[in-house]
Amino acid sequence: MYRSRPKGTLDDDTLQFLSSIEHDQSILYCDLIGSEAHSIMLHSMGHLTPNELKKILAALESARKNPEKIDTRGFEDIHEAIEAFVIKYAGVEAGGKMHTARSRNDQVVLDLRMKIRDDINDICAALADLLEGLLEKADETKQVPMPMYTHLQQGQIGTFSHFLLSYVSTLIRDMERLYLCYQRINQSPLGACAIGGSTIPIDRKETAVALGFDSIVRNSVDATSSRDVFLEYVAVLSIMSSSLGRIAEDFIIWSTTEFGYIELADRYSSTSSAMPQKKNPDPLELVRAKSASIAGNLVTMLGIVKALPSGYSRDMQDIKPEVLAASTRTLAVLKTMNGVVRSTQVNKKRMHQAAKSSYAVALDIAEQLVIKKKIPFRLAHRIVGNIVSVAVSKGDIPLADLRASDIAGEIKDLKLDPKDVEKIIKEMTPEKSLQLRRSVGSPHLSEQEEMIKMMSQVAQNYKVGIQKRIKMVQGSFDSLAKSVEKYMKSSR
C-alpha cells in the first residue's frame, strides 16, 4: 500500500513481524471517525470536492457499520487496511486523497489518544463506583472496633471503617492523578503529519473540535514522537493497582480462619479441585498479580522510549499493546474489587473480641498515665511495656485481668498507686480507647462521620465531572455524525 520506493512486496515473515493488526481492532472505530473528521476538514479547506468527500465518507461509514468488510490480510496495520478499503470502495481518484496532509505518525497517536481518553473515563467511572462501595461499607462499620496493625502486629485499636477510609483516601489521589492525566491526553496531534507539518493548508483546530479534543499538541515533533502522556497514564494505573493489591492482601488475610474478620461472598470465591472445604480468595489473589502485570507494562514502555531519537521510530508501535493491556487489566481489577467490597460480610463480633483481648490499648493506657499522673511519656511507655510482659507471662491474659498486686512490682520505685494504675487499665476498653482518641483523622466516631461525609462529596463531584467529559466527547461525535450525514446526502 505505502511501498513507493521499495519495490515488490514484503517478505511474509517480515510482514508478520511488522504487523500490529492483532492490537489494532481496539482503535478501529477511532481511526474511522478520525478519518471522517480529517476528510471533512480537507473539503472545507478546498482540497476535496463535494463528490469526492461524499465517496470517502460513504466508504468510511460502510466500514464503521460493517467492520468485517475490511480485509486486513497483507497489511501492516489497520490504518493501511482502512485506506485500501476506502480506495477500493470510492476509487483512487477520491479515496487516494483521504490521506492528504496526514501521516501514519500523527494518525496512530491520534487514535491512541482517543482510545485512552475513553479508557480513562471508563476507569474513573469504575473507580468512583468502588469509592462509593467502600464508603457505604465504612458507614456500616464506623462503630466496629478492631485491632490496627503495624508490621502485621496489633498496634492500636481502630475500626473497620477506619481501614476502609484509608483506602478511599489513597484511591481519591489516584482519581486526581487520572483526572489530570486526561487533560494532557485530550489534545489532538492530527495535522502534525510525519514530523514537520504540511505545505498543504489545513485547519488543525477544526479536526480537534470535531473529535472532542480540548486543544492541539502544538509542536509537530512533540505531537508525533512524544509518548510521555501514555507513560504517565500507565504509571498512574500502576500506582493505583499497587494500592488495590494492598487492599486485596488485607482482605485475603482477614478472610482466613485464623482472623475470621470478614467472609467473602461465594460468587467472589473459588474452590479446590481436591479439598472440598476450601473457599479460596482467587479473585483477590489475581488482583495482587495484576498489579505486577501493570507495573510490567510500564517498565516495558519505559524501556522502549528510553533514549529513542526525536522523531517517530517504529519501536513506538510496541507501546500500543502495553498501554491497551494496562487499561484492560485495571478496569477488570476495579470491577472485581467493587464486587468484593460490596458483597463482603463483616464479622463484627469476631473483630470486637479481637480488640477486647488485644494489647493494642497499651498506648492509650500510657497516654492516660501521662495525662492523669503527669509523668513523662517515655516513663509511661516503659511502665506499660513491663505490665504487658507480666500479662504475657501469665498466659497472654488480657491486661484488664491483671490485679494491683501484678502491677505493683513494675512501679515500686515510683510514686504511683497500683490501684490507680489498675483502674486506668480496666477502664481502657476498645470503646473507651476510641472515645478518648479525638485527634483529627483518628478513628473517633465524629472523625469517621466527617471523613465519610467529605469523601462522599468528593466521589460524587468526580462522578459528575466524568459524565460531563463523556457527554462533551459524545456531543462532538454526534455533531460529526450529523456533518457526515449532511455531506453524504448532498448533491454533486
N, C-alpha and C positions, 0 to 999 in steps of 0.2 A: 504493500500500500504506500509506504513512505520511501521506497527504495529508488531514489533518483540517481545518485552517484554509484552506489554499489549495484552491480548487475546480477541478474538471476534471483534465485530465492535463497532464503536462509537454510543452512543445514538443519535437518529435522531436530536433532538433539539440541542444537543451539537455540532453535525456536522455542523448544520446550523449556530450556534453561532460562530464556529471557522472559517467557510469558508470565503475566500477572493475572491472567483471566480467572484463575481459581479464586482470587480475592476481590475481583472487580465487580462481582454481581451486587455487592452491597452498595456500590456507588453508581450503579447503572442509572437509576432514577435521577440522581444529581447531575450526571453527565448529560442526560437528555434535556432537562429543563434549563441547564446552563447553556446548552447549545441553542435552545429556543430564544433565550434572552439575548445571547450574542447575535443571533441571526436578525432579530428584530432591531437591535441597535445598528447592525450593518445596513439595514434597509433605511432606518431613519437618517443615517449619515450619507445615503445615496449610493451605497455600494451594491445593493441588491434591488432589482426591480420588484414591483408587487407580485408578479407572476413567479419569479424565482423564489421569493420568500414563501409564497403560498406552497410551492412544491416542497421546499425544505421542511416547512412546518408540518405538512401532511405526512411526510416520511417520519419525522420525529414523533408525531402523535401516534402513528401506526406502531412504531417501536415501543412507545410508552404503554399503549394499551395491550400490545401483544409482544412482550419482550422475547418470547420463544422464537419469534421470526428472525431474530438477529443470529446469524451464523458466526460463531466465534472461532471456528476451525481455521488454522493457518495464520491467525493474528496474534500479535504480541500482547495486546491489551484491549480492553473494552472500548477505548477511545477510537482506536483504529477500526475495530469491528463496526462501531456505530457509523463512522464516516463512510465506510464501504457500503453499509446498508443504505444510507441516505443517497449516495451517488447512484447505486443500483436502482433505487426507488424513484428518485427525482431526475436522474440523468446527470452526467458530469457537468453540463453547461450551468446547471443550477446548483446541484449538490456539491460540485467541486469548489464552489465559492464559500461554503459554510465555514471553512477553516481560515478564511481571510483574517489577517491581523490577530491570529491566535496560534499558540504552540501547545504541544502536549505538556510543556513545562508549567505554563500557567493553568492549563486545563486540569491537570491531575491534582494540583494543590487546591484549586477551586473546589473540586468535587469532594476532596477530603475535608476541607474546612466546612462545607455544607453538611457532610455526614456527621462529623464530630460535633458540630453545633447542635444537631438533633440529638445526638447521644448524650451531650451534657444536659439538655433539657429532660431527657428520659431518666438519667441517673439522678438529677436533682429532684425530680418528682418522686422517684423511689426512695431517695434519702429522706425526703420530707415525710413520706408515709412511715418510714422506720422511726423517725424522731417522734411522730405522733404516737406510735405504738409504745415506745419507751416511756413517754410522758404519761400516757394513760396507765401503764403498769406502775409507774412511780407514784402516781396519785393514789393507787390502791394500796400501796405498801409503805406509805410515808411514816407509819407508826409501827412498823415491824422491825424490832431490834435484831441485829445480827452482828457477829464479830467482823471487824475490818482487818485487813491483813497487810503486813509488810514482810518481805522475804518469805511469803506464804505462811507466816506465823501470825497468830492472833495478836493484833496491836491495840486497837481501841474499839469501843462499842459504836456502831453506826446503825444505819437502817438499809434495807434492800433498796429503798428509794434513793438513798444517797449514792449507791453504786450506779444505779441506772441514770441518775442525773449527771454523774461524772462522764458517762458515755455520751450523753446528749451534748454536754459542753464540748467534748472533743469533736463530735460529728458536726456540730454547728460551725466549728472552724474549718472543717473540710468543705462544708457548704459554701462558706465565704470564699475559700480558695477557688472552688469550681465556678462560683458566680463571677469572680473577677477574671478567671481564665476565659470564660465565654466572651467577654468584651474584646479580648485580644484575638480570639479565634474568628469572631464575626466581622472580619474585614476582607474585602474582595481583592484577590490578586489578578483577576481576569483583566486582560489587556496589557499586562506586562510582557506578554509574548514570550519569546525564548529566553531572553535575558535583558534586552535593551529597548523594549517597546517596539513601536511600529512607525513607519513613514506614512502609512495609510491613516487618514483622520478617523479617530474613533472616540467614543464617549464612555469612558470607564465608569463614571458615576451613574450613567443610565443603567448599565447592567448590574451595578452594585445594588441600586434601589430595587430593580426588578426582582432580584434574588434575595431580598430581605437582609442585606448587609447594612451595618451601621456606618461603614466608611470603606475606604480602599487602603490597601498597602501601597504607599506612595512610591517608594523606590523599587524599580523593576528588578534589580538584582536581589534585593531583600525578598520581594514577592515570590520569586521563583526558586530561590536556593535556601532560604531560611526555614528551619523546621523546629525552632525553639518553642513555638506555641504548642506543638504536639508533644514535645518533651515535657513542657510544663504540665500539660494535661495529664499525661501518664504518670508524671511524678506525683501529682495531686491524688490520682487514683491509687498509687502505690502507698502513699501516706495513709489514705483512708482505709485501704484494705488491711494495712498492718494494725490499725485500731480495731477493725472488725474482727481480725484474727484474735486479738487480745480478749475481746468480748466473748468470742466463741470459746476460748480457752477457759474463761471464768465459768461459763455455763456448763462446759464439759465437766469441770472439777466439781461444781456444786450439784451436778446431777448424779454423781457417784453414790453408791450405797454408803460409803464412809461419811460423806457430807449429808446427802439427802435434803439439801435446802430447796431444790426445785425438781420438778419432773417434766421432762419433755413430752409433748403430745405424741401419740402413736404415729401420726402422719408425718412427723418430722424425726422419726427414729427408724433404724434398720434392725434386722435380726441376724442371728448367727446361723450358718449352714449346719452347724453341729450341736451348738449349745442352746437348747430350747428356752432357757430362762433369760437369755440376753435381750437387752433393749439398748442398742448401740447408738450413740450420737453421731452417726456418719455424716449427716449434712453439715454439722458444725465442724467436724474434722476436715471436711473438704473446704470449708470457709478458711480454715487455717492454711491449707495447702494453696488455695488460690492467691492468697496474699504473696506467697513466694513466686507464683507464676507471673503475677502482675509486676512484681519487682523485677523479674527476669525480662519481661517485655521492655521495661525502662532501661535496664542495663544494655540490652541488645541495641536499642535505639541510640543510646549514648555512644556505644562502640561504633555504630555506623557513621554517625556525623562527626566523630572526633577527627579533627584535622583535615576534613574534606576541603578542597579548594573552593573559593567562591564561584558561584555559577552552578547550574544543575549538573549532577552526576547520577548515573544510573543506580549507584548504591542506594539512593534515596527510595527506590522502589520497594526495598525490603523493610522500610519503615511502616508501610501500609498494613501488612498483616499483623505487625506487633501492636499498633495503635488500635486496630479493629478488635483484636483479641482481648486487649486490656478492657475495652468498652464492654464487650460481651460478658467477660468474666465478672466485672464489677457489678453490672446490672443483675446478674444471676445471684451474686453473693448478697446484694441488698435485699432482693425479693425473698431469699431464703431466710435471712436474719429477721426480716419483718414478720414472716410467718412464725418463726420460732418464738420470738419475743411475745407476740400477741397470744399464742396458744399455751405458753409455759404455765404450769401450775406452781404456785409458791407454797412451800410447806412452812407456814408461819409458826406453827408450834415447834417444829424442829429448829428453826432459826432462833426462836426465843429461848429454847432450852440451851442451845449452844452459847448464847450470850450470857445466860444466867450462870452457867458453870465455868465461864471463861475468866481468866486472869486479866482480861483486857480492860478491866476497870482500874487497874493499878495506877495509871497516870492520873485518873480522876481523884483517887484517894490521896496521891502525893500532892496534888494541887489543893485539895481541901486542907491538908496539913499546913501548906504554905499560907492559905487564907485564914484558917482558924487559929493556928498555933504560932503564926508569924516566924516560921523557921525558913532558912534558905532552901530553895528548891533542890539543890544538889544533895543536901542532907536528907530531905524528904524522899528523894529518889533512892538513896541508899537504904533508908529505913524500910520502905515498901518493898524494895527488891529482896531484902533479907526476910521480910514477912512472907513473901511469895515462896521463897526457898523452904520456909518452915511448912507451908501448906503442901508443897510438892513432896517433902519428906514424910508427910503423914498420909501418903497415898493419893496425891493430887486432889485433895479435898478442896471445895470452894473456899475462898477467903472468908466468906460470911460464916463458915462453920468453925472458924478459929475462935478461941476464947482469949480473955485478957491475959491469962497465965501463959498462953502460947506466944503472946506478943511481948510480954514484959522483958524477956531476955534480950530482945532486939533494941530496946530503948532504955536499958537500965542506966546508961550514963547520961541520959537526957532528962530535962525537966518536963516530962510528958507522963500523963496518967494513962496506963494501959487500957483502962476502961473507956477513956475518951477516944483513944485510937480505935478500940473495938467498936464503939458506937459509930464512928465515921465509916468503918469498913462495912458494918452490917446495913447501914443505910444506903450504901452505894449499889443500888440495883441497876440493871440496864436502863430502866425507865428514868431513874434519878440521874444517871450519867448523861442521858440525852437532854433531860430538862435543864441541867446545870450548864451545859455547853452551849453558850449563846453567841459565840464569835461568828462574824459574818462568814457564810459559806460552810458552816458546821451542819451536822445532822439534826439540829434542833428543829422541832416541828414548824415553827414560824419561818425558819430559813428554807425548809423543804417547800412549804407552800409558796413562798416568794419566788423561789427558783422555778418551780413548776409554772407559775403564772407568767413570769418573764420569758422563759424559754418557749412556752406555748405560743406567745405572741410573736416571737422571733420566727418560729417554724411557720406560723400562719402567714407572716409577711413574705417569707420566701416562696410559699406556695402561690401567693398572689402574683409575685414577680415572675415566677416561672411561667404561669399561664399567660401573662402579658407578653412575654418573649415568644411563646409558642404562637399566640394569636398574631403577633406582629409579622413573623415569618410566613404564617399561613395566609395572612392578608396580602402579602406581596405575591405569593404564589397564585392566589385567587385572581389578583389583578393581571398577572402574567397570563393566566389561562384565558381570561377574557380577551386580552390582546391577541393571543394565538387564534382564538375563535373568530375574532373580527377580521384578522388578515386572511384566514382560510376561507371566509365567506365572501371576501371582496372579489370584485371582477378584475379582469386584467387591466 
